[in-house]
Amino acid sequence: MTYRKLFKDYKVVRDLSLVQFISYFGAAFSNVAIYTMLVQFGSSSFAISLVTAMHFLPAIVIAPFSGAIIDRFKIKRLMLTLLITEFLMTLCFLLINSKEHLWLLLIFIFIRMSCTSMFFSTEMSLLAKLLKSDALRKANEIHSIIWSFCYAFAMAVSGFVVNFVGIKTAFIIDASFFLIAILVFVKINLIVEESDIKDKFFKIIKDGFLYIKSNKILVHLIILHTSVGLTSFDTLVTLLAKNEYKYVIATALSIGISNAVRALALMVGPYLIGKFVNQKSFFYILIFQALGIWLWAVFQFNFYLALIGLFATGFFTTTIWSYSYALIQENCDKKYLGRVLAYNDMIFMLANIITTLFIGLMASLTSLDIITYIIGFGFIIFAFYYRKVLQWL
């Protein structure tokens, strides 16, 4: 199935993709402003890594509850509430004026990312109920491509906006994207079978946990999916901009361009190699991901050469994410999709946090290129772990 045919046959995919495009653009747009603001405040490496980690922590904390909510309540009303909350929290970023307000920034990020995480899990649960097999994998790839394109374009544009207009303006623009996403989403007609689960809230949570525990293949697939968490490079990119590239290019532009190049690769990668992905080739894709990260480590001494390495790090990442995610969706009973995907996102975000804090703590002990080599080696380990997982598929 081609992307064009998927859009033609499934209107809901077209509608949701438009909402994704707008809201993801807004979410990525504020990142450069946040990290530039932290640099201007003179924040430490650990403080920067802490803010980065707070982008991932909510998915861990709320996972048991969000999964039960997704499987229990009406989807459209839930998703609309989440978008509205993201809009309000983005406006709250305007209240941050010094590093003494770091605790307040962490709270706002936590609430917004809690909503972002639940919205994502709700949408992926919805797609898994509506689509199957190749159509589902293509929908996952489209989701990843949209995120990557928005991430690339938003980072690039935001870098210039922050540099020439200011951080506060970037936050206002960011909030406006969420407002537009809300207006578009209200008009979508979601036709999906509503949940017939009427159990008490905590029983729903318990049943979801027991379901995963009794399905070992799901446990292994969830662990495999966490490999993508090793590519949580926001702290690394920010530290390179702060410590290595500040004499070459402005911090905001360095962060924006670096993330834009990596995200461009995230978008291009699945389009070029998606049709070659199967159970056999996925092992080699994991190996190539490691090689791409190592190439970035080699080129980090020079900002412009590092962009080549960043492109290599992102080229295979989206494919790894979409293929491993589809394996989880396909091996899960629809009744438990919300809870399983929420727990999966919890473990995935935990991997992001561990990677982020590892970078922040190791930065004071060794060079950034050594840290990058270590992260790349992680994908070699996951590649051989996948070979073991194949025995159960």
C-alpha positions in Angstrom: 0.0 0.0 0.0 1.3 3.5 -0.9 0.9 6.6 1.2 -1.4 8.1 -1.5 -3.7 5.1 -1.4 -3.8 5.1 2.4 -4.9 8.8 2.4 -7.5 8.1 -0.3 -9.0 5.1 1.4 -9.0 6.4 5.0 -10.3 9.9 5.5 -9.7 9.6 9.2 -5.9 9.2 8.5 -6.0 12.4 6.4 -7.9 14.3 9.1 -5.7 13.2 12.0 -2.6 13.8 9.9 -3.5 17.4 9.5 -4.0 17.8 13.3 -0.7 16.1 13.8 1.0 18.4 11.4 -0.2 21.5 13.2 0.2 20.4 16.8 3.6 18.8 16.3 4.9 21.9 14.6 3.8 23.9 17.6 5.3 21.4 20.1 8.7 21.5 18.3 8.6 25.2 17.8 9.0 26.0 21.5 12.0 23.7 22.1 14.6 26.0 20.6 13.1 28.9 22.7 13.2 26.8 25.9 16.8 25.6 25.4 18.0 29.0 24.3 16.4 30.5 27.4 18.2 28.1 29.6 21.6 29.0 28.0 20.8 32.7 28.5 20.0 32.0 32.1 23.5 30.4 32.5 22.0 27.1 33.5 24.3 24.2 34.2 24.6 21.0 32.1 22.6 19.1 34.6 19.8 21.7 34.7 19.6 21.5 30.9 19.4 17.7 31.0 16.8 17.9 33.8 14.5 20.1 31.6 15.1 17.7 28.7 14.2 14.7 30.9 11.0 16.5 32.0 9.8 16.2 28.4 9.9 12.4 28.9 9.0 11.9 32.6 5.2 12.4 32.3 4.8 9.4 30.0 6.3 7.3 32.8 4.4 8.8 35.7 0.9 8.8 34.1 1.2 5.6 31.9 -0.9 3.3 34.2 -3.6 5.9 34.4 -3.6 7.2 30.8 -3.9 3.7 29.4 -7.0 3.0 31.5 -8.5 6.4 30.6 -7.9 5.7 26.9 -9.6 2.3 27.0 -12.4 3.6 29.1 -13.5 7.0 27.8 -14.8 8.6 24.6 -11.9 9.2 22.3 -12.8 12.5 20.7 -13.7 14.3 23.9 -10.5 13.1 25.5 -8.3 14.2 22.6 -9.9 17.6 22.5 -9.4 18.2 26.2 -5.7 17.2 25.9 -5.2 19.7 23.0 -6.8 22.5 25.0 -4.5 21.9 28.0 -1.4 21.9 25.8 -2.5 25.3 24.5 -2.9 26.7 28.0 0.4 25.3 29.3 2.3 26.8 26.3 1.0 30.2 27.2 2.2 29.7 30.7 5.8 29.5 29.4 5.6 33.3 29.1 5.7 33.5 32.9 9.4 32.2 33.0 11.8 35.1 33.4 14.9 33.8 35.3 16.5 30.5 36.3 14.9 30.9 39.7 11.6 30.0 37.9 13.1 26.7 36.7 10.8 24.7 39.0 7.8 26.5 37.5 9.0 25.7 33.9 9.4 22.0 34.9 5.8 22.0 36.1 4.4 23.5 32.9 6.5 21.1 30.8 5.3 18.2 32.9 1.6 19.1 32.4 2.0 19.8 28.7 4.0 16.7 28.0 1.5 14.6 30.0 -1.2 15.7 27.6 1.1 15.2 24.6 1.9 11.7 25.7 -1.7 10.7 26.3 -2.8 12.3 23.0 -0.2 10.3 21.2 -1.1 7.0 22.9 -4.8 7.6 22.2 -4.2 8.3 18.5 -2.0 5.2 18.0 -4.6 3.1 19.8 -7.3 4.5 17.5 -5.2 3.8 14.4 -4.6 0.2 15.5 -8.4 -0.3 15.9 -9.1 1.1 12.4 -6.2 -0.3 10.4 -4.4 -3.6 10.0 -1.1 -5.0 8.7 0.5 -2.9 5.9 -2.0 0.0 6.2 -1.1 0.3 9.9 2.6 0.3 9.3 2.2 2.9 6.6 0.1 5.0 9.0 2.9 4.7 11.6 5.4 5.8 9.0 3.2 8.8 8.0 2.9 9.7 11.7 6.7 9.6 12.0 7.3 11.5 8.8 4.9 14.3 9.8 6.6 14.5 13.2 10.1 14.6 11.6 9.1 17.2 9.0 7.5 19.4 11.6 10.5 18.9 13.9 12.9 19.9 11.1 10.9 22.8 9.8 9.8 24.1 13.2 13.4 23.9 14.6 14.8 25.7 11.7 12.2 28.5 11.7 12.2 28.8 15.5 16.0 29.1 15.5 15.6 32.3 13.3 12.6 33.6 15.2 14.3 33.2 18.6 17.5 34.8 17.3 15.9 37.8 15.6 12.6 38.4 17.4 12.9 36.8 20.8 12.0 33.9 23.0 8.6 35.3 24.2 7.4 35.8 20.6 8.3 32.2 19.9 6.1 31.0 22.8 3.2 33.1 21.5 3.5 31.7 18.0 3.8 28.2 19.5 0.5 28.6 21.4 -1.3 29.8 18.2 -0.5 26.5 16.5 -2.2 24.6 19.3 -5.2 26.9 18.9 -5.4 26.2 15.2 -5.1 22.4 15.9 -8.0 22.6 18.3 -10.2 24.3 15.7 -9.4 21.7 13.1 -9.9 18.8 15.4 -13.4 19.9 16.5 -14.6 19.4 12.9 -13.3 15.8 12.6 -16.0 13.1 12.6 -14.5 10.2 14.4 -16.4 7.0 13.7 -15.0 4.3 16.1 -16.6 1.7 18.2 -16.8 3.0 21.8 -15.3 0.9 24.6 -17.6 -1.4 26.4 -15.3 -1.6 29.4 -17.3 -0.7 32.6 -14.9 -2.0 35.3 -13.6 0.2 38.1 -10.7 2.3 37.2 -8.0 0.5 39.2 -9.3 -2.9 38.0 -8.7 -1.7 34.4 -5.2 -0.7 35.3 -4.5 -4.1 37.0 -6.0 -6.1 34.1 -3.8 -4.2 31.6 -0.6 -5.0 33.6 -1.5 -8.6 34.0 -2.2 -8.9 30.3 1.2 -7.6 29.4 2.8 -9.8 32.1 1.2 -12.9 30.6 2.3 -12.1 27.0 6.1 -12.4 26.9 6.3 -11.5 23.3 4.8 -8.1 24.1 7.4 -7.6 26.9 10.3 -8.3 24.4 8.8 -6.1 21.7 8.4 -3.2 24.2 12.0 -3.6 25.3 13.1 -3.6 21.6 11.2 -0.4 21.0 13.1 1.3 23.7 16.2 1.3 21.5 14.9 4.5 19.9 15.2 6.1 23.3 19.0 6.0 22.8 18.5 8.8 20.2 17.4 11.3 22.7 20.1 13.8 21.7 18.5 17.2 22.7 20.9 17.6 25.6 23.9 16.5 23.5 23.0 19.0 20.8 22.5 21.8 23.3 25.9 21.1 25.0 27.7 21.0 21.7 26.1 24.4 20.8 27.1 25.8 24.3 30.6 24.4 24.6 31.9 23.7 21.1 30.1 25.8 18.5 29.3 29.1 20.3 32.3 30.8 18.6 31.2 29.6 15.1 27.4 30.3 15.2 24.8 31.7 17.5 23.5 29.2 20.1 19.9 29.4 18.9 20.9 28.9 15.3 23.2 26.0 16.2 20.5 24.2 18.1 17.9 24.9 15.4 20.0 23.9 12.4 21.4 20.8 14.1 18.0 19.5 15.1 16.6 20.4 11.7 19.2 18.4 9.8 18.7 15.4 12.0 14.9 15.7 11.7 15.2 16.0 7.9 16.9 12.6 7.9 14.1 11.3 10.1 11.7 12.3 7.4 13.7 11.2 4.4 14.8 7.8 5.8 11.5 5.9 5.9 10.5 7.2 2.4 13.7 5.8 0.9 14.2 2.5 2.9 10.7 1.8 4.2 9.8 -0.7 1.4 12.9 -2.7 2.2 12.1 -3.3 5.9 11.1 -6.8 6.9 12.0 -9.2 9.7 15.3 -10.1 8.2 16.5 -6.6 7.2 15.6 -5.0 10.5 18.7 -6.4 12.1 20.9 -4.6 9.6 18.9 -1.4 10.1 19.8 -1.4 13.8 23.5 -1.9 12.9 23.4 1.0 10.4 21.9 3.2 13.1 24.9 2.5 15.3 27.3 3.3 12.4 25.4 6.6 11.8 25.8 7.6 15.4 29.5 6.8 15.4 30.0 8.9 12.2 28.5 11.8 14.1 30.9 11.2 17.0 33.9 11.4 14.5 32.7 14.8 13.0 31.6 16.6 16.2 34.8 18.6 16.3 33.5 20.7 13.4 29.9 22.2 13.3 29.4 21.8 9.6 30.9 18.3 9.3 28.8 17.3 12.4 25.7 18.1 10.3 26.6 15.2 8.0 26.9 12.9 11.1 23.6 14.2 12.4 21.9 13.3 9.1 23.3 9.8 9.4 22.0 9.4 13.0 18.5 10.3 11.9 18.3 8.4 8.6 17.3 5.0 10.1 15.7 6.1 13.4 12.1 6.6 12.1 12.1 3.2 10.4 13.2 1.6 13.7 10.5 3.4 15.6 7.6 2.7 13.1 8.5 -1.0 12.5 9.0 -1.9 16.2 5.8 0.1 17.2 3.8 -1.8 14.5 5.0 -5.1 15.9 3.6 -4.2 19.3 0.2 -3.0 17.8 -0.1 -6.2 15.7 0.6 -8.5 18.6 -1.9 -6.9 21.0 -5.6 -7.6 21.6 -7.6 -4.5 20.7 -9.3 -4.5 24.0 -6.0 -3.7 25.7 -4.4 -1.4 23.1 -4.7 1.8 25.1 -3.1 0.3 28.2 -0.4 -1.7 26.3 0.7 1.4 24.2 0.7 3.6 27.3 2.9 1.2 29.2 5.1 0.9 26.1 5.4 4.7 25.9 6.2 4.7 29.6 9.2 2.3 29.1 10.2 4.2 26.0 10.2 7.5 27.8 12.2 6.0 30.6 14.9 5.1 28.1 14.8 8.7 26.9 15.3 10.0 30.4 18.1 7.5 31.2 19.9 8.6 28.0 19.3 12.3 28.7 20.6 12.1 32.3 23.5 9.8 31.2 24.6 12.5 28.8 24.2 15.3 31.4 26.1 13.5 34.1 28.8 12.0 31.8 29.5 15.4 30.2 31.4 16.4 33.3 33.5 13.2 33.2 34.5 12.7 29.6 34.2 14.2 26.1 31.0 14.5 24.2 32.3 12.3 21.3 33.1 9.4 23.8 29.5 9.7 25.1 28.2 9.5 21.5 30.3 6.4 20.8 28.9 4.6 23.8 25.3 5.4 22.8 26.0 4.0 19.3 27.3 0.8 20.8 23.9 0.4 22.4 22.3 -0.2 19.0 24.7 -3.1 18.4 23.4 -4.7 21.5 19.8 -4.2 20.5 20.5 -5.6 17.0 21.6 -9.0 18.5 18.7 -8.8 21.0 16.3 -8.5 18.1 17.7 -11.7 16.7 16.6 -13.4 19.9 13.2 -11.8 19.7 12.8 -13.2 16.1 12.6 -16.7 17.6 9.2 -15.8 19.2 7.7 -13.9 16.3 
